[in-house]
């Protein structure tokens, strides 16, 4: 059994390691090698195994800040492993910050970065600073790394200066946009932005849990008569899959209030008219009766589809109602999604959609209303949650966001929508090429106790402990392997194995003794995203490669 010791016990190469780590993570290069933060006063930080050579952790960066970012994590980041403790002579400001216009200036430049979040010595939030300034602070030993994702430093003194800072949110059913804007005389200026991807697997996970419980109870307990429906739902109850989105939005608002001196909140208060989405001509009293007035569903279908199978066109035979997008594929029970089919056609179609079955014309032209329904449901709950922060809140409609965005010629992205939300979104300075943070909500554990084989019988050993040698699946780690086939530096989320050979990013079988923990799993995955949708950027990347 190995003993893990906190990194702060380790000695030299103080600022160097931090500065280089900072450089890597800020240059947006996935070949990042963040070093363990030295001099950090959090004991939880950077536990590393005994056998790890301390010098390996401060190995020089192998990534070129000007190189095109290579996608994918856990890739071998450079080879060979450089000599331990080598100093890089060019670690000066000029070499780290590309010359030219400022990242937020009028001329957008490929790869401008989020500002670095800063805390004062007493852990109160300070104004976020530029990456260059953070590097200088770290090199001078005036700050230490506190978090890697999102990157945050803690000062060794307290600062006073505060400027008006807005947190702008664009809530969405799948992805929410977050933007921190600095209020200047000419309008807002985006200094930090992120996109928060919600979990979409919650309904499935709950159904799976239900099935597993039901199976277990009928196997293991005596018969019990059904109970009355004696459960009630509290007022304001939301389905777990929907509530999750409210909670994530609240969590990130509270986190950012803790980490930055936010003075105002802005929220896009969206409301979708689902009837108008289905029928653009609808007006007045037509909102009230609904499609089915005067009909039963089956009668309506028989009349609408002329008592024929929608697929083979034959009549005078037993007809069944068919979901154009099957229920198993998240198709709804809306009348728009129903048609008539004879038994053979219905069987033959199976779990395919009408379009996949060769009838694209049958497919309803309107998209599902699920996302709109979720957004409508959470809008007030989110506002209520934000009100508890006691900060002034500014509201903006979805139409206003789009108007602001198109007036300023910004492309569509969740974080740009957030920045353009509300009346304050009229004049926003931002770089569409900015590298923003993609935050994805992830499940933490799997309920399954043992894996079954194809026939449902237990296979292998029961699930082991989730904590293996001080690591948990999802921790952010760095590994420097000096020899062997796994030689190189590896960085990413870890998947623990009982054997002690872990998976780091995409690379499996890395012995635990080479691992250093950078950050505990906090239920999110973080990766930088660059806007690749702009043709100008693509051309520039192409010319950089050639
Ligand atoms: Zn048919």
Boltz pocket constraint, residues with backbone or C-beta under 6 A from the ligand:
constraints:
  - pocket:
      binder: B
      contacts: [[A, 309], [A, 310], [A, 311], [A, 312], [A, 313], [A, 314], [A, 341], [A, 342], [A, 343], [A, 344], [A, 345], [A, 346]]
      max_distance: 6.0
